[in-house]
Amino acid sequence: MTGRTGQDLYLHAKTRIPGGTQLLSKRPEMFLPENWPAYYSRAQGARVWDLDGNVYHDMSYNGIAACILGAADPDVEEAVIAAVKAGSMSTLNCPEEVALADLLCELHPWAEMVRYARCGGEAMAVAVRIVRAATGRDRIAFCGYHGWHDWYLAANLAEERALDGHLLPGLDPAGVPRGLRGGALPFRYNHAEELRAIVAEHGDELAAVVMEPIRNMEPAAGFLGEVRQVCDQIGAALVVDEVSVGWRLATGGAHLVYGLEPDIAVFAKAISNGYPMAAIIGKRAVMQAAQSTFISSTYWTERIGPAAALATIRKHRVCNVPQHLRRIGQMARDGWRLAAERAGLPIQIGGLVPMSSFAIRHEQAQAASTLFTQLMLDRGYLATRAFNATYAHDDRILEEYLQATEEVFGVIAGALERGTIHALLQGPVAHTGFARLN
Ligand SMILES: Cc1ncc(COP(=O)(O)O)c(C=O)c1O
């Protein structure tokens, strides 16, 4: 890596943009403080160019899980350019949004109606408004992360540390009205007894149970069925958040794979491979409630998002993208395991196969992970402990990456043994989770 143009720009950005960037997961401090390239000039497939002309393979988040086909996919790009040339916005509606609604309902036969937004958190807020309108109830039981909006952050108002292990710890609900306290009640994935405890106290006040169908661990036997049953018993809707896991395991939501029938499912990120788009799909009886409240926004009607989503989904289906993601994800896992064994570095592998991650098992794990990112950057990789596979990753990229990984694991194992991790780091240790940065 040569040049520091990206870091210099980021230092300036922090004086103009609170937090430096709009997305916590893109802050350079989360990767390699003071040495991350920070900005890109071009992204194509699995490759990214920084502002100094260095090129890297992205073996990390790939557009924070948006670019499931790889960056600037040519088929999606063609559809988007056509949409731009035909006028992306008008007083009239774009027909693509109807075609997309039909396609989403075809892929999810339980769903009958669709609304749109452009971002994941925003779409989740729409879903929550709809279920509250449909049931006339206020409270939401949830597990997992669902965005930055008031309904969700209100959970942190309950008691200071109520969301540890549920919401990303450290999220501060400053600015969220205290009147929303008690609106969102957390339970842990695979802990049906925690959901039942919420239901015992608030069953007839619950508008919905909101959760990802799966994320980091397999559902325990009977867990998803029990959630569905609880919702039916108390007359609450079941909302599944497919913002990140959607399109990884199937052409559609992960809930399809697990035989879970929700009342609403929410998609964003990978649905449109890098262009803003989000869909809220659901059963007619619930979705009609969108008409009894006010949910409306100008740019939810533009043409690029639906055009990109149609092109992404069609390619996803034709090319059997989930099969490719499974194979590439498994290659990464097998390679990590082998590299770690050979290097004598204790690691633990986790996550869904297409969204795999590893953790270094050592008391200096965070410093060691930062060193991994630093040394992989030197070798031409944007690499962290997590890897979202894309359709643009092929065997050759994985083989070369795993060779570099083995070399770097060896350096880290040696440094941990000698206690020289910090001496090898060229900057501070990466920040974790939602720790405050300024
Ligand atoms: C499960 C889940 N829901 C919601 C969101 C929020 O989506 P967005 O960042 O597009 O607002 C995310 C983002 O990471 C997510 O993973």
The ligand as an ORCA input file, in Angstrom:
! r2SCAN-3c Opt
* xyz 0 1
  C     -30.690     -7.396     10.357
  C     -30.543     -5.960      9.996
  N     -31.618     -5.150     10.056
  C     -31.540     -3.849      9.748
  C     -30.342     -3.283      9.349
  C     -30.285     -1.830      9.012
  O     -30.183     -1.680      7.626
  P     -29.633     -0.322      7.004
  O     -28.213     -0.183      7.444
  O     -29.790     -0.482      5.521
  O     -30.513      0.789      7.531
  C     -29.196     -4.083      9.281
  C     -27.905     -3.503      8.900
  O     -26.840     -4.036      9.085
  C     -29.296     -5.457      9.610
  O     -28.226     -6.276      9.560
*
